[in-house]
Amino acid sequence: MASSATAPNSLSFFSSSLFLSSSHRIPKISISVAKPISGRLSKPLSVASQLATLPIFSFEGEKIGETYLDLKSAPEYTARAVVHRAIVNDLQNKRRGTASTLTRGEVRGGGIKPYAQKKTGNARRGSQRTPLRPGGGVVFGPKPRDWSIKINRKEKRLAISTAISSAVTAEGGAIVVEEFGDRFEKPKTKEFLAAMKRWGLDPKEKAMFLMIDVEENVAKSSRNIGTLRMLTPRTLNLFDILNSDKLVLTPAAVEFLNARYGVDALEGDEDDGGDDEDETEGAEEAEE
């Protein structure tokens, strides 16, 4: 996660603890899993396990315990590439690809020669639709196209778990807050800001909240805070993880992450979907 000095529009993942020298990180355990395919062993899938301990705060801001996240993450020498491929996939699949321009063969007009071939002192013009004249066609302009690209489901999940693992292993990068959905009797942004300060969060820094269920009063109390993103497992995405300075989880969200992206869930999550073929982003969101 980025510090407060990070540029507002820059993704903060690439300065996170995952890419610091080994002397600044907790030890990681390499795990190799070979999955049999057609009677043969495939190339071992190399992942790393980073165990992180997170403090649990009460709604009043007091530390009441600790919990842990044990997520699989990509090895250090491939982490950048895995996360980069996934974020490019997310952003590129959001492009609608509807931009369209007219070529000189499609623009209106130009059926007559503008002026005589000779005796004018001007260049020889054969059509008013030439790209060299105002109102003419566009050379190599954009046309409607499909920008979507594919990525393996396993690689997409590994990128998300790598980003979260990098966030929680950074000092002060993530905290856990007890369930507070029933603490807001009515929508009140001022009360939500006060709660954030009790948890040690700066409203000027970007924060991402991950909750299993977002109560209506909580959603309305936080929606006017421009630096805050309130997500659920269904809306969890890589961009918001990378673009946040602080990660705030609930105990139920921690259990979800350990079950979904933890090392113990490595074999179980591989099979949901039935095969290892590439899937588009829309299919992945529908699965989530």
N, C-alpha and C positions, 0 to 999 in steps of 0.2 A: 504494500500500500504506500501511497505517496505521502510525504509530509506536507505541512501547510504551505511550504514554499513551492510546491508543484504548480506549474502553469494551469490555469483554470480549464483550458480546453484540451489538455493532454491526458492520455490514459496513464494511470498510475501504476500499472502492473509491472512495467519493465524496470522499475527501480525498487522492486519489492525484495523481500528477504530471500526469495528463491534463487536469485542471481548474485547474491553476495558471496564473498569468499567462504570457504568451508569452515573457517575458524569462527564465523559469526552465526552459524546455524546449528541447530540441534542435529544430532546424528540421524541419518535416515537408513532404513532397512530396504535393501533391494530384494525384489521378489520376482522370480521367473515362473511363468505359467505356460505350459505347453498344452494345446488343445488338439486332440486327435481329429484328423480330417481324412476320410477315406482310407483308414488303416495306417496312415502315416502321421508323424508328429510334425506340426507346423513350427515355424520359427518362434522361439520363446518370446512372449510379450513381456518386456521389461518395464516394470513400474516401481515406484518408490513409495514408502509409507512414512509420513511425517506426523508423529503424534504431537498434538498441541493441547495444552491445558488452558482453559478459558475461565475467567472469573464470572460468577453469577451475581448479579445485583438485584436488589429488591426494587419495587416501584419508588421507594423513598431514596434510593441511591446508596444503600448500605450493602456491603459484600456479605452474601449469605452462604456462599459455597463455591465449588469449582466443578467444572465438567471438562470433557475432552472431545476432541475431534481427531479421528484417525482416518484420513482420506488418502486415497491413492493419487499420486501425482507423477507426471512425466519425469524421466531423468533429466538432470541439469543440462546435458548437452543437446537435448531435443525439446526442452520445455518451451523455448521461444518459438520454435517452428510449429509445434502443436497448437499453441494458443494463437499464433498469428493466422494459421490456416482457418481456425474456427471463427475468429473475429471477422476475417475477410468474408467467410461464408455467410455470416449473419448480416453484415452490412450490404454485401452485394446482392443477396436475395431480397433485400428490401426495395431495391430499385424497380420501378414500375416499367421502365423501358418504353415509354410512350412518346418520347421526343421525336419529332418528325419535321423535316424541311423539304422544300421543293427543289428539284433539280431544274436545269434549263429546259428540259423536255416537259416539265409539269407546270411551270409557272405560266400565268395567264398573259396573253398578248404576244406580240413579236411576229406577227404574220407578214409584215411588210419590211422591206429594207429601209433603214432609218433615213438614209440620204444617198446621194449618188456615189458611185464607186470612185469617180475621179473629179478633179477640178474643185474640191472643197478644201483641200489642205489638211483634212482630218484623216485619222486612221480609217482603214476600210472596215466598215461595220456591216455584217450580214444579218444581224438579228438584234432586237432590243432585249432579248432574254439572256444575253451573255452575262456571265457572273461579274464582268467588269463594269457593268452599269447598275445604277440604283434600280431596284425592283426586279433585277434579273435572278437567275437561279443561284443555288448554293453549291459550291464544289465540295464534295465529300462530306456533306452535312449528315447529322444523325438521322437514323431511320428506326422505326420500332424494332426492338430486338429483345430476346430473352437473356437477361443477365444472370440467371440463377446458375449456381454451381452445386456440386454434390460433395458430401463429406461422409465418411463412415460414422455410423452411430457411436461406435466405441471411441473413436477419436474425438468426437464432439463431447462426449461425457468426460473423457480424460482431460480435455481442455478446461471444462468447467471445474472439475475437482482440483486441477492444478492451480487455477486462479484462486479458488477459495482457500486451498491449502497455503498458498503464498500469503494470502491476507491474514489468516489466523496465526501463522508462525511469525509474522512481523510483530515487533513490540508495540503493543497498544493498537494493533490493527483491527481487533475484533473483540466484542464483549457479548455476554449473554444476559438478558434481562428476563425476569420472571413474567409470566403471562399477565398482561395489563389490559386486555380487551374490555374487561368489565369495570375498569377504574374510571372511565369517562362516562358520566351520567348524561352529558350533552356535549355536542361539538364545541371545542374551545381551543383555538390555536395557542392562546397564551399559556394554557395549562400544559399543552404538549411541549412547548418550548422550555417551560420550567422543568419538566421531567427530563428533557434532553440534557439540560445543564446539570441536573443531579446525577446523571449517568456519566458525566464527563465529556459530553459531546458539544462541539462548537457548531452552532447553527450556520455559521459561514462556511463550514467545510461540508463536503459531500458525504452523505451517509446513506447506506442502504439497509433497510429493515427487511428481514425475512421472517415471515410468520405463516403458520399453517392456515389460519383464518383471520381475516382482517375485519374487525367489527365496524359497523357503519359509523359510529361516533369517532372511532380512531381514524378511519379513512378521511372523514370530513375535518378532523382536527389537524391532520398533517398535510392535507392537499395544498394548502396555501404556502407551504415552506418549499421554496424553489430548489433548495439543495438536497432535498430528501426524496428517496424512492422507497415506496412501500410495496414489497413483492410477496408473492405466495409461491409455493412449489410449481404451480402451473405457469406463472409469469417469470420465473427465474431465468435470467439470460446472462450471457457472458459479458456483454457490453457494460451493463450496469455494475457488474462485479468489478471490472477493470476501472471503471470511471468513478469509483467511490473511494473516499479517503478512510472511511470507517465502516465496518460491518457489524450490524447489531442483529443478534439471533435470539430466539426464544428457546427454552428447553425442548419443546416439541420440534422446532426446526432443526436443532442439533441432532435429535434422534432420526429425523428424516434424512439429513445429510449423511450420517453414518450408515444408514440402511441403504441409501441410494448410491453413494459414491465412496463408501468405505471399502477397505481392503477385504473385509469379510463378505461384502456383497459382490466381489469380483466375478465369481462364477455364476451367481444367480442372475445378475443384470445382463450378462452377455447374451442370454438366450431370448430375452423378450423381443419379439419381432420375428423370430423364426429363422433368420438368416443373417449373413454378414455383408449383404449387398449395400451399396451406397443408397442414401435416402436424401431427399430434398428437405429444406428447412421447414416447409409447410407440413410435411409428413411427420417430422420430429415434434413440431409443436402439437399436432393432433395426438401423437402418442403420449406427450406429457400430460 
